[in-house]
Every structure is written in structure tokens, then in C-alpha cells.
Amino acid sequence: MTDPASHFESLLREALAPVEPPDALALRLEETLTSITEMAADELEAWELGAMRDPRNWVRPAAAVVVGGAAATGLVLLRARRRAKENTPDLNSARSAAERSLRDLSEQTRRLLARRT
């Protein structure tokens, strides 16, 4: 008879196995993050500098900066993760992986900023 503890461990191992999300989910997430980033940028563009005098008017631009920044960061990380997944076979060490990730992050950030200017 099998040991109940080992059976429980095998059930836990099976239940907690990593699951890759479907590709459609990643695409929907990227589209949503892009949309949020663009809406936040549009909100900031529409904001008038003359409204700076009244602190009550700071809420919307501050929220646009926070939400847009978070969405842009998520978008950069999502794209960098996808690139890392595509380029995994030619990575030889942890250092080269870190260097490649930093290059990808900076490249994606530059692309996002260039699109908005």
C-alpha cells in the first residue's frame, strides 16, 4: 500500500504545476495595457497648465501619471518576457540573460516613448 503522505505530495505537485497562459490572453493583455497607456497620455495632453493653481485639479493628471506609468511598465515587461522566451536557446549564462533583459527593457521603453512624441 502507498504511503498517504507521498500520495498527498504527488497530488499537491500535480495541482501546483505551472500552467502557461494561452497566447490569446497575452495578446489581450498587451492590447489592454496599450489602450490604458494611450488613454493616460491623452488625458495628460488635454490637461492645461493653467489648472495647476488649484490643487483640486491635480487628481486626474496624477491618476493618469500613475495608471499610465504602471500600464507602460507592464507593457514593457510583457514584451521583454515574450522576447526572452523567443531567444532562450542562445542564452549561455545568467549574466548574458540579465544583459539581454536590460537591453530589451530599454529598447521597449524607448519605443513606447518615441510613439508618444
C-alpha positions in Angstrom: 0.0 0.0 0.0 1.2 3.5 -0.7 2.1 6.0 2.0 -0.7 8.6 2.4 1.9 11.4 2.7 3.6 10.5 -0.6 0.2 10.4 -2.3 -0.7 13.8 -0.8 2.6 15.2 -2.0 2.0 13.9 -5.5 -1.5 15.4 -5.6 0.0 18.7 -4.4 2.7 18.6 -7.0 0.2 17.9 -9.7 -2.2 20.7 -8.5 0.6 23.3 -8.2 2.3 22.6 -11.6 2.9 25.8 -13.5 0.5 26.4 -16.3 1.3 28.6 -19.3 -1.4 31.1 -20.2 -2.9 30.9 -23.7 -1.3 33.2 -26.3 -4.7 35.0 -26.8 -4.5 36.1 -23.2 -1.1 37.6 -23.6 -2.3 39.5 -26.7 -5.5 40.8 -25.0 -3.4 41.9 -22.0 -1.0 43.7 -24.3 -3.8 45.4 -26.2 -5.4 46.5 -22.9 -2.2 47.8 -21.5 -1.5 49.7 -24.7 -5.0 51.2 -24.6 -4.6 52.3 -21.0 -1.2 53.9 -21.7 -2.7 55.8 -24.6 -5.7 57.0 -22.6 -3.4 58.2 -19.8 -1.2 60.1 -22.3 -4.3 61.6 -23.9 -5.5 62.7 -20.5 -2.2 64.4 -19.8 -2.2 66.1 -23.2 -5.6 67.5 -22.6 -4.7 68.9 -19.2 -4.0 72.6 -19.2 -1.1 74.0 -17.3 -3.2 76.9 -16.1 -5.1 74.4 -13.9 -2.0 73.9 -11.7 -3.0 76.8 -9.5 -5.9 74.8 -8.0 -4.8 71.6 -6.2 -8.3 70.1 -6.7 -7.5 69.8 -10.4 -4.4 67.7 -9.7 -6.2 64.4 -9.1 -6.9 63.5 -12.8 -3.4 64.2 -14.1 -1.8 62.5 -11.1 -4.0 59.4 -11.6 -3.1 59.5 -15.3 0.6 59.5 -14.5 0.3 56.7 -12.0 -2.0 54.5 -14.1 -0.3 55.2 -17.4 3.1 54.6 -15.8 2.0 51.3 -14.4 0.4 50.2 -17.7 3.5 51.2 -19.6 5.8 49.3 -17.2 3.6 46.2 -17.5 3.6 46.5 -21.3 7.4 46.8 -21.3 7.8 43.8 -19.0 5.3 41.7 -21.0 7.1 42.4 -24.3 10.5 41.8 -22.7 9.3 38.4 -21.3 8.0 37.4 -24.8 11.3 38.3 -26.4 13.2 36.4 -23.7 11.0 33.4 -24.3 11.8 33.5 -28.0 15.5 34.0 -27.5 16.0 31.4 -24.7 18.1 28.8 -26.6 21.0 31.2 -27.2 21.4 32.3 -23.6 24.6 30.8 -22.1 24.7 32.3 -18.6 22.7 34.3 -16.1 24.8 37.4 -16.9 24.0 37.3 -20.6 20.4 36.8 -19.7 20.4 39.8 -17.4 22.2 41.9 -20.0 19.7 40.9 -22.7 16.8 41.6 -20.5 18.1 45.1 -19.7 18.7 45.8 -23.4 15.2 44.6 -24.2 13.6 46.7 -21.4 15.5 49.8 -22.5 14.6 49.2 -26.2 10.9 48.7 -25.4 10.9 51.8 -23.2 12.4 53.9 -26.0 9.9 52.6 -28.5 7.0 53.5 -26.2 8.3 56.9 -25.5 9.0 57.5 -29.2 5.4 56.6 -30.1 4.1 59.3 -27.8 6.3 62.2 -29.0 
